C-alpha cells in the first residue's frame, strides 16, 4: 500500500427501500461519503446488498440510483479500483454494472493481503452453520435455468414480486438484526473461528448481518461486520497498520 492511502470497506446500502424519498436521501449520503474518501482511497470494497433488489434483463436494468452509479463510474475512471460483491438481495448483478461503472464484481468470498495483513472478505450470506432454508434458496436463485425463467417475466411484474418478498424478509429479520446473539450463536463468528483452524487471517470482513460488530475470534484475529446504511452508516478503514470502524454523518 501507498503510505498515504487507505482501503475502505462498506456494505448493505439497500437502496430502494423503504420508499423512494428515504432511499434517495440515503443514496445522496453514500455519494457524499464516496466523495469524502476518494482522495485517500487506494481501493474501495463494497460487500453486497447495495440494492434491495437488482435484476439485469438483457436490455433492462432497474430504474434509479443514477447518482450512485455515476459516482462509481467517476471514481473508477480516475483509476481507483472499486470491488463489489453480490449479496443475497442483489445476486442477479451480471455484466451491465461492471461494464457501465467499471467496478470489479465478485460472487464468492476471497482473500487479500495488504502490508502483511491477511483478509478474508465477502458478503457473508450462507456461511457458517444453520440457515439451511436460505442456503437452499440461494442455490435456486443461482441456478442458470431459474435465472433464464425469471427474465421472461415482465420487469414491472418481476421486480414487483421481488420487492414484496424482499420486504417480508427484512421485517422477519428486524429483531434479529438489532442485537448481538452471543459468540455461540453468531454464525459468521463461528465460521471465522472454524476457518482459523485451517489458516490464519488477521481480519474477517463481512456484511449481511446488518449489526456493526468488531470482536476477537482468535489470537491476533478479528471478525468485523460492517453493519448497514439505513440506520448505522458504518464502514471500515485499513491504513496499512490497523483497521478501524467509523460511522458517517452520525453522532
TIVOVO-734100 format. One record per residue (C-alpha): x, y, z. Coordinates in steps of 0.2 Angstrom, whole numbers, always signed. Layout:
<<X Y Z>>,
...
//
This chain:
<<+0 +0 +0>>,
<<+5 +18 -3>>,
<<+9 +26 +14>>,
<<-4 +40 +12>>,
<<-18 +29 +6>>,
<<-31 +18 +14>>,
<<-43 +3 +10>>,
<<-61 +7 +13>>,
<<-75 -6 +16>>,
<<-94 -4 +17>>,
<<-109 -15 +14>>,
<<-128 -16 +14>>,
<<-134 +1 +7>>,
<<-151 -7 +2>>,
<<-155 +6 -10>>,
<<-173 +6 -15>>,
<<-181 +4 +2>>,
<<-192 +8 +12>>,
<<-198 +21 +0>>,
<<-191 +32 -14>>,
<<-189 +48 -3>>,
<<-178 +39 +11>>,
<<-169 +29 -2>>,
<<-164 +45 -12>>,
<<-158 +53 +4>>,
<<-148 +38 +8>>,
<<-141 +37 -10>>,
<<-135 +56 -8>>,
<<-127 +52 +9>>,
<<-117 +37 +1>>,
<<-112 +48 -13>>,
<<-106 +61 +0>>,
<<-96 +48 +8>>,
<<-88 +42 -8>>,
<<-83 +60 -12>>,
<<-75 +62 +5>>,
<<-65 +46 +4>>,
<<-60 +46 -14>>,
<<-45 +57 -12>>,
<<-37 +45 +1>>,
<<-43 +28 -6>>,
<<-31 +16 -13>>,
<<-46 +4 -16>>,
<<-64 +3 -11>>,
<<-73 -13 -7>>,
<<-92 -14 -6>>,
<<-98 -30 +1>>,
<<-115 -33 -6>>,
<<-134 -29 -5>>,
<<-130 -12 -12>>,
<<-148 -13 -19>>,
<<-163 -21 -10>>,
<<-166 -29 -26>>,
<<-157 -30 -43>>,
<<-160 -40 -59>>,
<<-152 -36 -75>>,
<<-163 -41 -90>>,
<<-154 -42 -107>>,
<<-159 -24 -111>>,
<<-167 -18 -95>>,
<<-160 -13 -78>>,
<<-169 -7 -63>>,
<<-173 +12 -63>>,
<<-165 +25 -52>>,
<<-148 +25 -42>>,
<<-141 +37 -56>>,
<<-131 +47 -43>>,
<<-123 +32 -35>>,
<<-119 +23 -52>>,
<<-112 +39 -59>>,
<<-101 +41 -44>>,
<<-94 +23 -45>>,
<<-90 +27 -63>>,
<<-82 +43 -59>>,
<<-71 +35 -46>>,
<<-66 +20 -57>>,
<<-62 +32 -71>>,
<<-50 +41 -60>>,
<<-40 +25 -58>>,
<<-46 +19 -41>>,
<<-52 +1 -40>>,
<<-69 -2 -33>>,
<<-73 -20 -29>>,
<<-92 -26 -27>>,
<<-98 -42 -20>>,
<<-115 -48 -24>>,
<<-126 -50 -9>>,
<<-142 -60 -6>>,
<<-153 -46 -12>>,
<<-143 -41 -27>>,
<<-135 -58 -33>>,
<<-143 -55 -50>>,
<<-130 -42 -55>>,
<<-122 -49 -71>>,
<<-112 -39 -84>>,
<<-121 -22 -85>>,
<<-115 -15 -69>>,
<<-96 -19 -72>>,
<<-97 -13 -90>>,
<<-106 +3 -85>>,
<<-97 +8 -70>>,
<<-80 +0 -71>>,
<<-82 -10 -55>>,
<<-74 -27 -52>>,
<<-88 -40 -47>>,
<<-86 -54 -35>>,
<<-98 -68 -31>>,
<<-89 -78 -18>>,
<<-78 -73 -3>>,
<<-60 -71 -7>>,
<<-43 -67 +2>>,
<<-32 -52 +0>>,
<<-16 -47 +9>>,
<<-10 -29 +12>>,
<<+6 -25 +21>>,
<<+7 -42 +28>>,
<<-11 -42 +35>>,
<<-22 -56 +28>>,
<<-40 -53 +25>>,
<<-55 -64 +21>>,
<<-68 -53 +13>>,
<<-86 -57 +7>>,
<<-104 -53 +9>>,
<<-107 -67 +22>>,
<<-123 -75 +17>>,
<<-124 -93 +18>>,
<<-108 -95 +28>>,
<<-107 -104 +45>>,
<<-119 -117 +52>>,
<<-138 -116 +51>>,
<<-149 -106 +39>>,
<<-152 -121 +29>>,
<<-168 -114 +21>>,
<<-158 -99 +14>>,
<<-144 -110 +8>>,
<<-156 -120 -2>>,
<<-165 -104 -9>>,
<<-148 -97 -14>>,
<<-144 -112 -24>>,
<<-161 -110 -33>>,
<<-158 -92 -36>>,
<<-140 -95 -43>>,
<<-147 -108 -55>>,
<<-145 -103 -73>>,
<<-162 -111 -78>>,
<<-171 -101 -64>>,
<<-162 -85 -70>>,
<<-167 -89 -88>>,
<<-185 -92 -82>>,
<<-187 -76 -72>>,
<<-181 -65 -86>>,
<<-196 -69 -96>>,
<<-207 -61 -83>>,
<<-211 -43 -87>>,
<<-199 -32 -77>>,
<<-214 -22 -69>>,
<<-221 -39 -63>>,
<<-205 -47 -59>>,
<<-197 -33 -49>>,
<<-214 -30 -40>>,
<<-214 -48 -34>>,
<<-196 -47 -29>>,
<<-198 -31 -19>>,
<<-213 -39 -10>>,
<<-203 -54 -4>>,
<<-188 -43 +0>>,
<<-199 -33 +12>>,
<<-206 -48 +20>>,
<<-188 -54 +23>>,
<<-182 -38 +30>>,
<<-197 -37 +43>>,
<<-194 -55 +48>>,
<<-176 -51 +52>>,
<<-179 -34 +61>>,
<<-177 -40 +79>>,
<<-163 -52 +74>>,
<<-153 -38 +67>>,
<<-154 -27 +82>>,
<<-144 -37 +95>>,
<<-128 -47 +96>>,
<<-133 -65 +99>>,
<<-118 -71 +108>>,
<<-102 -80 +102>>,
<<-110 -97 +101>>,
<<-125 -91 +90>>,
<<-117 -78 +78>>,
<<-115 -89 +63>>,
<<-101 -78 +55>>,
<<-91 -78 +71>>,
<<-92 -97 +71>>,
<<-87 -98 +53>>,
<<-72 -87 +56>>,
<<-66 -97 +71>>,
<<-68 -113 +60>>,
<<-58 -105 +46>>,
<<-44 -101 +59>>,
<<-42 -119 +62>>,
<<-36 -121 +44>>,
<<-26 -105 +41>>,
<<-23 -88 +50>>,
<<-32 -72 +45>>,
<<-29 -55 +53>>,
<<-47 -49 +48>>,
<<-63 -57 +43>>,
<<-74 -43 +35>>,
<<-92 -47 +31>>,
<<-108 -38 +28>>,
<<-126 -46 +28>>,
<<-128 -46 +47>>,
<<-133 -28 +47>>,
<<-126 -26 +65>>,
<<-109 -17 +67>>,
<<-98 -30 +75>>,
<<-80 -30 +79>>,
<<-74 -44 +90>>,
<<-59 -55 +93>>,
<<-61 -73 +86>>,
<<-43 -79 +89>>,
<<-25 -73 +93>>,
<<-22 -58 +83>>,
<<-38 -61 +73>>,
<<-54 -50 +72>>,
<<-71 -53 +64>>,
<<-79 -36 +58>>,
<<-96 -35 +52>>,
<<-99 -18 +43>>,
<<-117 -15 +48>>,
<<-129 -6 +36>>,
<<-133 +11 +30>>,
<<-152 +13 +34>>,
<<-148 +16 +52>>,
<<-129 +15 +56>>,
<<-119 +22 +41>>,
<<-104 +12 +46>>,
<<-89 +7 +37>>,
<<-71 +1 +40>>,
<<-54 +9 +36>>,
<<-37 +0 +34>>,
<<-22 +11 +34>>,
<<-9 -2 +32>>,
<<-6 -5 +50>>,
<<-23 -6 +58>>,
<<-42 -7 +54>>,
<<-55 +4 +62>>,
<<-74 +6 +61>>,
<<-82 +23 +59>>,
<<-99 +30 +56>>,
<<-103 +43 +43>>,
<<-113 +58 +47>>,
<<-119 +50 +63>>,
<<-117 +56 +81>>,
//
